[in-house]
Amino acid sequence: MARGMSNVSLRVEEDTENPPSAVPGPPDGGYGWVCVAACFTINCFTWGVVSSYGVFLGYYLEKDIYPAATPMDFAFIGGLNFSVAMLASPAVTVLVRRNPIGIHLPMLLGVVFQTSGFITASFATRIWHLYLTQGVLVGLGVGFSYLPSIAILSQWFSRRRSLANGISAAGSGIGGLIFSFAVRAAISNISLAWALRMTGLVSGFMNIMATIAIRSRNHIIQPKQHPFDMNLLGRYDVGLVLGWAFVSMLGYITLLFSMSNFARSIGLDDSQAASATALLNLGTALGRPFIGVISDRYGRIETAGLITFVCAISVFAIWVPATSYGVTILFVIINGAILGVFWVTIGPICTEVVGLVELPSMLSLAWLVIVLPTTFSEVIALKLRREKSAREFLYPQIFAGLAYLIASLIVLELWRVRRRRIVVDQARNYETS
């Protein structure tokens, strides 16, 4: 039944994406696989690098480096990596539309922002220096590099769209795994300053290579590129997608940035805490292509809803009772594979809801909507901690689990709305035939 419904929805999606007289269908391969490799690299050296902030966060909280800094300051800096990246979306959308080399100009600017952010952070002596460098500049770098790339794979793939996006999104897991170990080793054996500098230089070089390789099909598709499309914002199904994005990010950021501190709170040492963050990213790398495969097979919306619900169950069933290293590692591997379902499915779901022509405008709305949760989730989590308690992270755990649970209910409503639309379209087609 689910397979049949997804096939019907695929036909509706193809009609929406490719008006018969206007746009040729995606080639579903060819140079698209080079773009998959480029997007994988961009994810690896933008979000993967940002994912390792949990290691920096643990070090900042442990050492009194910056005068007058509080745990909230460091939590905000990690949130800025996400929120500033998302806030850049209107500027990125306009820049892509108005310059002759399309996506490549903002992506090159992103390399400059991110690299300079990490290098200048290595010279920071005050907490506001860190806000501007590792917070704002790195966030701008991630936004300008990543945002132009997210719509590219949907332009190259149709039948394998979610698989391509899943492989691409796995890059953040690989990057997070590499940098979690590398940053911890560099801080311990060299210095914090050189850990920041090496992170900036390595990520900058790799992102330049990816930017050179990637190609869009904007000249064929001629997408609408509105930074804030009010017509889309007024649609109920679009509102549901944006609601899912907002609420699921509350759980995602809490999980991503809290694991290293949680590990310490239950008595694990620095090495075990770093391993927890790294293995969370390993789970991400292994799970995201799998999510892409089942999403292509059983439906993008159906898969997103089910896996978002499983995230909630895993938090309550495994993370909340976890008090040992073994159970923590079990949780981070299982949950790492599924907690980032948003990043795998947001492109394909937006394409299914609004079509390829409206995709950049829809994604711009999605990025703006998640600014608040990405900024404040970890701040809320740290505020909810019960310091000096045996269950210090109980309330942040409940907060993350409830966020995923509510998000899954929003996707259930989106599935109901889309299913009803398909039934109505079928009835109309039957009447006209």
C-alpha positions, 0 to 999 in steps of 0.5 A: 500500500505504502509502495503504491502510494509513493509511486502515485506521489512520484508521478504527481511530483514529476508532473509538478517538477517538469511541465511538459513544454518547459523543463527536461527531466533530471538525467538521474546520473551522469555528471550528477555523481560528480556533484554528489561527490562535491556535495559530500565534500561540502557537507564534510567540511562545513557541517562536519566541521561544525559538528565537532564543536562539541569537542571545542565546547567541552574544552571551553567549559572545562578551561577558564580561557576567556575572562567573564565568559559563561557556559551560555556564551559558549552555547550561543557560539555553537548555535551561531554556526547554524543560525548565521548560516541560515540567516545568510539564505536571503543574501545567498539566494539573491547573489546566486540570481544576480551574478554571472557565475551563479552558485560559485561566487557565494560558495567561494565567499563561503570558503573565505569566511569559514577559513578566516573565521577559524584562523582569526578565532585562534587569536581570540583573547576575549569572548566577544572575539570568539562570537565574531570569529568562530560564531559569526564568520564560521556561520557565514562560511557554512551558509555561503558554501552549503546553501547554494549546493543543497538544491543541486542534487534534486536538479540532477536526480529524480528516481534516486534523488533521496539516495543522492541526498543521503550520500551527500548528507553522510559527508557531515558524519564523516567530517564530524568523525574525523574532526572530533578525533583530530580536534581533540588530538590537536588540542591535547598535543599541540594547542587550541590555537593550532587546532583552530588554524588547522581546521580552517586551512584543511576545510578551506582547501577541500571546499575550494576543490568541491566548489570547482567541481560542482555544477548546477542546472539552473540555466535549464530549469530557470528556477524562481529564486525569491528569498522570502516568497509570501505565496509559498508561505501561505500554503498549508502544506508548506507551513507543515514542512516548515513546522517540522523543520523548526521543531525537529531542529530543537531536538537535533541541536540538543543531541548534537552539542550535548553528547560530550558534556552528557558523557562527562556528567555520567563520569566518563573521561575526556577520551570517552566523551570525545569518542561519544561525539565521534561515534555519533557522527559515525552513525550519521555517516552510516545511516544517511545513505540508508535513509535515502534508499528507503526514502526513494523506495517507500516515500520521502514524507513517509520515511521522514515521519517514521524516522523522526518518530523513531528518534523520539523513541530512541531518546526515551528508551535508550538515552534517558536511562543511559548511565554507562559508556556502553549504553551511551555508545549504543545510543550515539551509533543508533541515534546518529544514524537517524537524528539528522533525517531533516538534512537528508530529506528536506531537499526531496520533500520540498521538491515533492511539495513545491516542485523544482522551479520553486525549490530554491524559494522554498529552501530559503524559507526553510533556512530562515525558519530554523534560525531560532531553534538552531540558535537557542536549542543548546542554550535551552538545554544548558539551562535545563541541566540540573547541575550537581544532580545524579541525572544532570541531563534528564530535562534536556533529554526529555526536551529533545525527545518531546521535540522529535515526537511533536515533529513526527506528528507534524509530518503525519499531518503533512502525509494526510494532506498530501494523500488527500491531494493525491486522491482528489487529483486521481478523481479529477483525472478519472472524471476528465477521462 
